[in-house]
């Protein structure tokens, strides 16, 4: 953090703009501040060409934290204050066309005044400079046909639209942008980006879970591990009707903190604690179960290590779990041995993990299936 602040101070003039011309990846961002009148706009780098990698989290798994932060900082965020119900009008319709684009779109933004400096606070994903838009011009680009079809279907519910796009092979990050900028559903609204990300993950993972409940149980415990960007994931699948828990552990000023959420076949029945990460991880693991047509109990241990100094978004949880599930699993005979091995991959003991979670209660809990 100190290094970033030093560089931003030293080169602050490089992040000051009164206009920008470049190719949007394409990318839009909707803030949540001052809801329901929120700041909405495109993100545009000061370069032309193939800029798609700058906002394509599905392709960032093997990138370093520094590379990803640089991608984020290179995108200049233009904003206008818009009501969440204002889904028509030239500005929003231009942003919807931008979001539908199948490739980077040339864009020109003029700002009312010089862009504000970048802020890195260690809590939120970083952005490049932000400027209030005076005028915006977007040059025509070809639309993704699957998205275009859904956009013009005003009778399709938002949930069905999300699943339709997912089943058409559209990237999760692209679906989230469509959801956010008011392109899906019957009663359309603009949705803050961070809410649309969680909603999209939740809708898809719920649908996948419905399929999983019809599959046979696995017959042994499977362990998967993956580490990237200072996040260590330890995943255990075990023979049990669908139950799922994610436990997070992190360090703050030398103190170890925990958070967890859990569910059974009824879904999550309490206000989520770790929300975005929980649903992102659930999507990653349910994709694996559906692909292999199996049902299992699942526990995910996530250790957030100190080198994860600048959060870059819950996409890294989803992609981290997806990467973990592509590894060859370690097979274990029983749950106790599996959770012992899973814990040993972290710096936290099995006892601590289990004390902070609810998986043992879920395992002991009788279901209607016990009586047949």
C-alpha positions in Angstrom: 0.0 0.0 0.0 2.8 2.4 0.9 4.5 1.7 -2.5 1.3 2.4 -4.4 0.6 5.7 -2.5 4.2 6.8 -3.1 3.9 6.2 -6.9 0.5 7.8 -7.1 1.8 10.9 -5.4 4.9 11.0 -7.5 3.1 10.6 -10.8 -0.3 12.2 -10.0 -0.1 14.4 -13.1 -0.3 11.3 -15.2 -3.7 10.5 -13.8 -5.2 14.0 -14.4 -7.5 14.2 -17.5 -10.1 16.6 -18.9 -10.9 14.1 -21.7 -10.0 10.6 -22.8 -10.1 8.8 -26.1 -9.7 5.1 -26.2 -11.2 1.7 -26.6 -13.5 0.6 -23.8 -12.9 -3.2 -23.2 -16.1 -2.8 -23.2 -16.8 -1.9 -19.6 -19.4 0.0 -17.5 -19.6 0.5 -13.8 -22.5 1.4 -11.6 -21.8 2.8 -8.1 -24.0 2.3 -5.0 -23.2 5.7 -3.3 -26.3 7.9 -2.8 -28.7 5.1 -4.0 -31.3 5.3 -5.6 -29.6 8.2 -7.5 -26.2 6.7 -8.4 -23.1 7.3 -10.5 -23.2 5.4 -13.8 -20.8 5.4 -16.6 -18.3 3.7 -18.9 -14.6 2.9 -18.2 -12.2 3.8 -20.9 -8.4 3.5 -21.0 -6.4 6.2 -22.8 -5.3 3.7 -25.5 -6.9 2.3 -28.7 -6.9 -1.3 -29.9 -7.6 -4.6 -28.2 -8.1 -3.6 -24.6 -10.4 -6.5 -23.7 -7.9 -8.0 -21.1 -8.3 -4.8 -19.0 -11.7 -5.9 -17.8 -11.9 -9.7 -18.4 -11.6 -11.4 -15.0 -12.0 -14.8 -16.5 -8.6 -14.4 -18.1 -6.8 -13.1 -15.0 -6.2 -16.3 -13.1 -2.5 -16.5 -13.8 -1.8 -12.7 -13.5 -0.1 -11.2 -10.5 -1.8 -8.8 -8.1 0.3 -6.0 -9.5 -0.7 -6.7 -13.1 -4.4 -6.8 -12.1 -4.2 -3.6 -10.1 -2.6 -2.0 -13.1 -5.4 -3.2 -15.4 -7.9 -1.5 -12.9 -5.9 1.7 -12.6 -5.7 2.1 -16.4 -9.4 2.4 -16.8 -10.7 6.0 -16.5 -14.2 6.0 -15.1 -16.7 8.5 -16.5 -19.8 9.1 -14.4 -23.2 10.8 -14.5 -25.7 10.7 -11.7 -28.7 8.7 -12.8 -31.9 7.4 -11.1 -32.1 3.6 -10.9 -35.4 3.7 -12.9 -33.9 5.8 -15.7 -33.3 3.0 -18.2 -34.2 5.0 -21.3 -32.6 8.1 -22.8 -29.6 8.5 -25.1 -26.9 8.2 -22.4 -28.1 4.9 -20.8 -29.0 3.4 -24.2 -25.5 4.2 -25.4 -24.1 2.4 -22.4 -26.4 -0.6 -23.1 -25.1 -0.8 -26.7 -21.6 -0.6 -25.4 -22.2 -3.5 -23.0 -23.7 -5.6 -25.8 -20.6 -5.0 -27.9 -18.6 -8.1 -28.8 -15.3 -6.3 -28.9 -13.6 -3.2 -27.6 -15.4 0.0 -28.6 -13.8 3.3 -29.5 -15.1 6.0 -27.1 -14.5 9.7 -26.5 -15.3 11.3 -23.1 -15.2 15.0 -22.2 -15.2 15.8 -18.5 -16.8 18.9 -16.8 -13.5 19.3 -14.9 -10.2 17.5 -14.4 -10.5 13.9 -13.2 -10.1 13.2 -9.5 -7.1 11.3 -8.3 -7.0 7.6 -7.7 -7.8 6.3 -4.2 -6.4 3.0 -2.8 -7.9 2.3 0.6 -7.2 -1.4 1.1 -11.0 -2.1 1.3 -12.5 -1.6 -2.1 -11.3 -2.7 -5.5 -9.1 0.1 -7.0 -10.2 2.3 -9.9 -8.5 4.7 -12.3 -9.3 8.4 -12.2 -12.9 9.4 -12.1 -14.5 12.3 -14.0 -18.0 13.7 -14.4 -19.0 13.4 -18.0 -19.8 16.5 -20.0 -20.2 14.7 -23.3 -19.7 11.1 -24.4 -19.4 9.6 -27.9 -19.3 5.9 -28.6 -18.5 4.6 -32.1 -20.6 1.7 -33.6 -19.5 -1.8 -32.9 -20.9 -5.3 -33.6 -23.3 -6.6 -30.9 -23.1 -10.1 -29.3 -26.1 -11.8 -30.8 -27.1 -13.8 -27.7 -27.1 -10.6 -25.5 -28.9 -8.6 -28.2 -31.7 -11.2 -28.4 -32.2 -11.2 -24.6 -32.1 -7.4 -24.4 -35.0 -7.1 -26.8 -37.1 -9.8 -25.0 -39.1 -7.7 -22.5 -41.2 -10.7 -21.5 -38.3 -12.7 -20.1 -37.8 -12.5 -16.3 -34.3 -11.3 -15.2 -33.6 -14.7 -13.6 -34.4 -16.5 -16.8 -32.4 -14.0 -18.8 -29.3 -14.6 -16.7 -29.6 -18.4 -17.0 -30.2 -18.1 -20.8 -27.0 -16.1 -21.2 -25.1 -18.4 -19.0 -26.2 -21.5 -20.9 -25.3 -19.7 -24.2 -21.7 -19.5 -23.0 -21.6 -15.8 -22.1 -18.9 -15.0 -19.5 -20.2 -14.4 -16.0 -18.5 -10.9 -15.9 -20.4 -10.0 -19.1 -23.7 -11.2 -17.7 -23.1 -9.1 -14.6 -22.6 -5.9 -16.6 -25.9 -6.6 -18.6 -27.7 -7.0 -15.3 -26.2 -3.9 -13.8 -27.0 -1.5 -16.7 -30.7 -2.5 -16.8 -30.8 -4.8 -19.8 -32.5 -7.8 -18.3 -36.0 -8.7 -17.1 -39.5 -7.3 -17.3 -39.3 -4.5 -14.7 -35.8 -3.3 -15.5 -33.7 -1.1 -13.2 -30.1 0.0 -13.0 -28.3 -2.1 -10.3 -25.1 -1.2 -8.5 -22.2 -3.3 -9.9 -21.4 -5.0 -6.6 -25.0 -6.1 -6.1 -25.4 -7.3 -9.7 -22.2 -9.5 -9.3 -23.7 -11.3 -6.2 -27.1 -11.6 -7.8 -25.8 -13.2 -10.9 -23.7 -15.7 -9.0 -26.6 -16.5 -6.7 -29.1 -17.0 -9.6 -26.8 -19.4 -11.5 -25.6 -21.4 -8.5 -29.2 -21.8 -7.2 -30.2 -23.3 -10.6 -27.1 -25.6 -10.6 -28.0 -26.7 -7.1 -31.5 -27.7 -8.2 -29.9 -30.1 -10.8 -27.3 -31.4 -8.2 -30.1 -32.6 -5.9 -31.1 -35.2 -8.5 -27.6 -36.7 -8.9 -26.1 -39.7 -6.9 -23.8 -39.1 -4.0 -20.1 -39.4 -4.4 -18.6 -42.5 -2.7 -15.4 -41.0 -1.2 -14.0 -37.6 0.0 -12.2 -35.5 -2.6 -9.8 -32.7 -1.7 -8.9 -29.8 -4.0 -6.4 -27.0 -3.3 -5.5 -23.8 -5.1 -3.6 -20.6 -4.2 -3.5 -17.3 -6.1 -3.2 -13.6 -5.3 -2.6 -14.3 -1.6 -5.8 -16.4 -1.3 -5.5 -20.1 -0.4 -8.5 -22.3 -1.1 -8.9 -25.7 0.5 -12.0 -27.6 -0.7 -13.5 -30.9 0.6 -16.3 -32.8 -1.2 -17.8 -35.6 0.9 -20.6 -38.2 0.6 -23.7 -36.3 1.8 -26.9 -34.8 0.4 -26.1 -31.2 -0.7 -24.9 -29.1 2.2 -22.4 -26.3 1.7 -20.3 -24.1 3.9 -17.6 -21.5 3.2 -15.4 -20.3 6.1 -13.0 -17.4 5.6 -10.1 -16.4 7.8 -8.0 -13.2 7.5 -5.4 -11.3 9.4 -6.0 -7.7 10.6 -3.2 -6.1 12.6 -1.9 -9.5 13.6 -5.4 -10.6 14.8 -7.0 -13.6 13.1 -10.7 -13.0 12.1 -13.3 -15.4 10.8 -16.5 -15.3 8.8 -18.8 -18.1 7.5 -22.0 -18.9 5.7 -23.8 -22.2 5.1 -26.8 -23.9 3.6 -28.6 -27.2 3.1 -30.9 -28.2 0.3 -33.3 -25.4 1.2 -30.6 -22.8 0.4 -29.2 -20.1 2.7 -31.8 -19.2 5.3 -30.0 -16.4 7.2 -28.7 -13.0 6.2 -25.3 -13.7 4.6 -22.1 -12.7 6.4 -19.5 -13.1 3.6 -22.1 -12.6 0.9 -20.3 -12.0 -2.4 -17.4 -14.5 -1.8 -19.9 -17.1 -0.6 -22.0 -17.1 -3.8 -18.9 -16.7 -6.1 -17.4 -19.8 -4.5 -20.7 -21.7 -4.6 -20.9 -21.1 -8.3 -17.4 -22.5 -8.9 -18.0 -25.7 -7.0 -21.6 -26.3 -8.3 -20.3 -26.1 -11.9 -17.9 -29.0 -11.1 -20.7 -31.1 -9.5 -23.1 -30.6 -12.5 -20.3 -31.3 -15.0 -19.6 -34.6 -13.3 -23.3 -35.3 -12.5 -22.6 -36.0 -8.8 -24.0 -34.7 -5.5 -21.9 -34.0 -2.4 -21.5 -32.1 0.8 -19.0 -29.2 0.4 -16.8 -27.2 2.7 -14.5 -24.5 1.5 -11.7 -23.0 3.6 -10.4 -19.7 2.4 -7.4 -18.2 4.0 -6.8 -14.6 3.0 -3.1 -14.1 3.5 -1.3 -10.8 4.2 0.0 -10.4 0.6 -3.6 -9.9 -0.6 -3.0 -6.2 0.3 -5.4 -4.7 -2.3 -8.7 -6.4 -2.8 -9.5 -6.8 -6.5 -13.1 -8.2 -6.4 -14.9 -11.5 -5.7 -14.3 -12.6 -9.2 -10.9 -13.9 -7.8 -12.9 -16.2 -5.5 -15.0 -17.6 -8.3 -12.0 -18.1 -10.6 -9.9 -19.5 -7.8 -12.5 -22.2 -7.0 -12.9 -22.9 -10.7 -9.1 -23.4 -11.0 -9.1 -25.6 -7.9 -11.8 -27.8 -9.3 -9.7 -28.4 -12.4 -6.9 -30.0 -10.4 -6.6 -33.7 -9.8 -8.2 -34.4 -6.4 -6.7 -36.1 -3.5 -8.9 -39.0 -2.4 -9.6 -39.6 1.3 -11.5 -42.4 3.0 -13.4 -40.3 5.6 -14.5 -36.8 6.4 -12.2 -36.4 9.5 -9.1 -37.3 7.5 -10.2 -35.1 4.6 -10.7 -32.0 6.8 -7.4 -32.7 8.6 -5.6 -32.7 5.3 -7.5 -29.6 4.1 -6.5 -27.7 7.3 -2.9 -28.7 7.0 -2.7 -26.9 3.7 -3.4 -23.7 5.6 -1.7 -22.0 8.6 -4.8 -22.5 10.8 -5.7 -25.6 12.7 -8.6 -28.0 12.0 -10.0 -27.2 15.5 -10.1 -23.5 14.8 -11.7 -24.0 11.4 -14.4 -26.3 12.8 -15.1 -24.1 15.8 -15.8 -21.1 13.5 -18.0 -23.0 11.2 -21.3 -25.0 11.2 -20.4 -28.0 9.0 -20.5 -30.5 11.9 -24.0 -29.3 12.9 -25.1 -29.6 9.3 -23.8 -33.2 9.1 -25.5 -34.3 12.3 -28.8 -32.6 11.3 -31.4 -35.1 10.2 -33.3 -34.5 7.0 -36.5 -36.1 5.7 -34.3 -38.5 3.7 -33.2 -40.2 6.9 -36.7 -41.6 7.3 -37.0 -43.3 4.0 
